[in-house]
Amino acid sequence: MVNIPDWLYEFHGHKCPFVVMGYRMGARALSELGVSRAHNHEMFVFSEMGVGHPQGCLQDGIQAATSATFGKGQMHKLFYGKIAAVFYYPGKTPLRIALKNEFSDRLAPHEFFRLRKQGVEPSEVPAEIANNIVNVVLSAKDKELFNLKELPDFSFRPVKGSFNKAKCEVCGEYVFERYLRRRDGKLVCIPCSGQESAEHTIYLPLK
Amino acid sequence: MVNIPDWLYEFHGHKCPFVVMGYRMGARALSELGVSRAHNHEMFVFSEMGVGHPQGCLQDGIQAATSATFGKGQMHKLFYGKIAAVFYYPGKTPLRIALKNEFSDRLAPHEFFRLRKQGVEPSEVPAEIANNIVNVVLSAKDKELFNLKELPDFSFRPVKGSFNKAKCEVCGEYVFERYLRRRDGKLVCIPCSGQESAEHTIYLPLK
């Protein structure tokens, strides 16, 4: 049985199989790449998950195992709707890890998912059912869980950080310089500029 | 002195003032909205942070305090380059919390930032210096830290979840149905379709 830290469920908000699977995927990535937890900005993760499918919990497990977090700008989405992620560590060959179909098929008939499909929220699933499915994930062998593939052509160049900031001349709030705009001769933030940010995440909501 | 969980730094990867500030911002949001940690998908956070400024660590603190995580699809970015976030909880008035300029100014001359600007990575900052700046954040009063503003017109409709998936008829991997495409009469994943995902995050890298 693989060990996971007690705080994983507190951070994530509930106990579910995908946060545990993500933790195992992240731990496997560190081990395959021969690196340790990203204390600073060493590694980047490109999750193939999208929106509108509950398995995104996987990504919290990856954050927790690797510290390649969203906050530090190391966790990105590719929006492919797949239970897979690419681990990019400069100087190492990029590695894609995907959940095996066979393992998805093995979990699918579990009572946990029957309840979830009925609309039961994860935190409301009875503890013995959640514990049972989590133990299925924790006790699986790595080779039952994952397909690994090296992606030597995958490349990424992170944005260079800067501490430079200035106050918006309209609202007075500090703004990091990348996001300062000019309007009516003043240096302003994006909301005060009337522009939209050139950087954003495009989701296409289901109507 | 405000209490934070021991695991915050392990999750985040290092000890820094912004992850602590984010934790306090998230905790304040829960308290102001009168809600508890988001065990499922109750709350959404729209961070005004962007890329290319190191203060993004704030967002990991918010994730840790609220469980409105990136993995569960509850943490989004507005790309304004501001140390602020909007907390959206259906049924409550949306709340914006921003760091006060005065507190930024108070932290700025600290040895921690002098070292960071010299290129010292957060985990390499001597412990006594990191502890000192973190204690400045932990011992500050809420009113010294944050400006709060209700945003009654802020609205958001989350994407409805679905468990439906099918195997890509080319690569054989499972794909959630929102991301299935059609090519040559086959049902395929986005990479096998030759298309790009219609959903993505636009960053404009600094050259």
Interface residues (C-beta under 8 A of the other chain):
Chain A: P5 W7 E10 F11 H12 G13 H14 V19 G22 R37 A38 H39 N40 H41 G50 V51 G52 H53 P54 Q55 G56 C57 L58 Q59 D60 G61 I62 Q63 A64 S67 T69 F70 G71 K72 G73 M75 H76 K77 L78 F79 Y80 G81 K82 I83 A84 A98 L99 N101 S104 F113 R116 K117 E121 P122 S123 R157 V159 K160 G161 S162 F163 K165 K167 G172 E173 Y174 V175 F176 E177 R178 Y179 L180 C189 I190 P191 S197 A198 E199 H200 T201 I202 Y203 L204 P205 L206
Chain B: P5 W7 E10 F11 H12 G13 H14 V19 G22 R37 A38 H39 N40 H41 G50 V51 G52 H53 P54 Q55 G56 C57 L58 Q59 D60 G61 I62 Q63 A64 S67 T69 F70 G71 K72 G73 M75 H76 K77 L78 F79 Y80 G81 K82 I83 A84 A98 L99 N101 S104 F113 R116 K117 E121 P122 S123 R157 V159 K160 G161 S162 F163 K165 K167 G172 E173 Y174 V175 F176 E177 R178 Y179 L180 C189 I190 P191 S197 A198 E199 H200 T201 I202 Y203 L204 P205 L206
